[in-house]
């Protein structure tokens, strides 16, 4: 029997601070009035993304972050950033080490970063997708998610008026085009906002390329929603000439 490992959207692979005051305390500095981070999300996101992918060195990142959020120096912003991760969840290190060895990662930070970026969290274990046939042959219960082409999805919208759920980041939703009437909840926030998703309508889920939406569909299916995934995401939707709101 293959060892079956589960990825879930219910948490994160490391414990993180839950707010500005907690992060300041972890960094050893006094919390102070701060600009509303929600109003600066469109500014913070590209800075964090540039730093995560190595396009912005640490000193510049700290200076940019301090300038955006206000109330802290660049040195303090760097201390808060470094303190934001409080530590591993029990047992996570071993699971990640096994995942690293199997997939060829050279260090744990690289593996954690890639897993968190795509919403794979609360790791209980893993399995090689090539062993799925063995899992199926063992009689294990498996679920599947319906996928629609862009043309089929557009026909569904015109026919049934489903609840269209865009699980991209807010910056992507605002800047990169969207399906008219789509509701935006980032896939990393979906588990805490399930009450906003109706159960009396089909939910058409999409992201940029179809991967984040597929995992979001799995979460919604476990909660009893009828879901369909847009194959290829917004890239395929726009490439096929479907109506896009900018």
N, C-alpha and C positions, 0 to 999 in steps of 0.2 A: 504493500500500500504506500503511495506517495505521502509525504508529510504535507498536510494542507495548512496553509497559513493565510490568515484573513487580514485584509486591509479595510479599515472603516473610516468614515468621515466624522466620527464622533469626538475626536480629540486631536492631539498632536503628539509627535514622537518625543518631544522634550517639553518639560514644564516651563511655561513662560509667565512673565508678569501680566497681571490682568488690568493694569491701568497705570497712568502716569505716576500717581503717588507711590504705588508699590515699586515701580521701577526706580524712582528716585531713592527710596529707602534702600533698595538692593544695591544701588550705586554709592550709597553713603553720602548723599547730598540732600539738603532740605528741599521739599516740594515747594513750588512757587506758582503763582498764577501763570496760566499757559493759554495761548490762543487756542480756539476750538479746532482740534485736529480734523474734524469733519469738513471744515471749510477750506482746508489746505490739502485734502487727500490727492487732488489732481496735481499738486506740486510735489508732494512727498513721494508718491508712487514711482515716478521716473527716476528720482534720485536713488531710492532704495534699489530699484531694479538695476541701475547702472553699477551700483556698488556690489550687488550680489553676483553679477556676471563678470566682475573684474575690470569694468571699464572706468571706474572712478576709484582713485586711491583713498586710503583711510582719512588722511588729514582734510582733503577737499570734501569728502563725504560728511565728516563731522561739522565742518564749517557751513556747508549747504543746509544740513539738517537744523543746526542752531538758528540759522537765518530764517528758515521757514517757520519753525514752531515758536520761536521767540522765548524769552525768559531764561535762557541758558547760554553759557559760553560754548565754544566749539569743544573745549576739553570736557566740559560737563556732558554735552551731548554724546561724546564718544564713551564716557563712563556709563551713561544710561543705556546706550546701545549694547555695550559689552555685558551689562548686568541683566539685560532683559531675559536671557535664557537662564533659568534657575537650576536646571539639571535634568538628567535623564529620568524617565519613568522606570520603575523596577522591572528588570528583565528585558528592557528595550535594547540594551547594549549587545547582549548575546544574539538577539534576533537580527539586529543590523549587521553584526559581524558575519553571521552566516550568509545573509543576503549579499554582503560585499564580496565574500569569497566566491559565491556562486556566479555573480555577475561581473566580476573583474574590477571592482572599484579599488583604488589604491589607498584610500583613507576614509575614515568614518564620516568626517565632516562633509566630504563630497557626496557620500551616499545619503546622509540626512538632508542635505540641502536639496538634492534632486527629488527626494521623496516628498518633502514638505511643499516644494514648488508646485507639484502636480496634485496635491491634496491627498496623498497616501499617508495616512496617519493611524495612530492607535494600532500599531503593528503587533500582531499576535504570532506571526510566523510567515512563511512564504512557500510557494511551490513553483516549479518550472512549468510554464504554460505548455511545453511540449509533452507533459505528462497528463494532460487533460483527458486523453483517450482512456488512460488507465483509471482515472477517477470516475469517468462515466461508466466504464466496464464494471467497476466495483459495486455499482448500484447506488452510488451517492446521489442525493437529490440535487438537481441543478436547475437554475433559473436562466432564462434568456430574456433579452430586451429587444423589442421590435425596433427596427430602424427603417426610416423612410428616406428616399432620395429627395433633393430639394423640390422637384416637381410634384412628387407625391405629398410632401409636407405642405406645399402651397395649396394643393387641392383639398387637403384635410382642413386647412384654415378656412377656406371658402365654404366647405361643406358643413363643418361641425363647430367652428369657432372655438377651438381648444384654448386652454390656458397656455400661452407661450412663455416659457421660462428661459431667460438668458443667464447662464451661470458664469459668464465672463466677469472680469473685474469691472468696476464702475467706469474706469477710464477707458476701457475697451468699448464698453457699451455706448459711451458718449461720443467717442471719436471715430470708431471704425465702422459705423453703419449698423443698423439693427432692423429686425423684423417689426413692422408696425404693430404697436400695442403690446410688445413684449415686456414682461416684468423682469427686472434685473435683480437677482440675488446671487452674489458670488458663491462659487461652489464651496469655498472655505467657510462660508457663513450659513450654508443651507440647513445644517443640522439644528441650528438654534432658531430658525425661522420657518419651521415646517407648518406652523399654524396659518401662514399666509398662502399656502398652496391648497386649492380646493380639491375635494375628493369626489365631487359630483361632475367633474369635467375631465376629459382627456388632457394630459399635460404633455405638450411638445417641448422637449428640452434641447437646447443647443448651446454650443460654446464657439470658439474660433475654429477648431479643427475636428471636433467630435470626440475627443478623449475625456476631457473634464465632464462633458455632458453625459457620457456613458456611465461614469462612476456616480454622477448625481442621480441618474435614472435608477441605479441599483439601490441607492439609499431610499429613494421615493417608493420604489416597488416594495421594499421591506416594510414601509409604513402604510401599504394598502392602496397606493395611487395607481391608476392606469396611466402608463407613460409610454412615449415613443421618443426615440432619439433621432435627431437630424444627422444623417450620415455626412461626414465631411464638414459639418459646422457652417459658420458664416462664410468661410472661404469658398466652399462648394456652392452655397446659396447665391452668393454674388457672382461667381463665375458662370453659373447657369442662367443668369439674367433674371432671377426672381426679384419681386419688388422690394426695395431696400429704402429705409428711412434714414436720412443723414441729419 
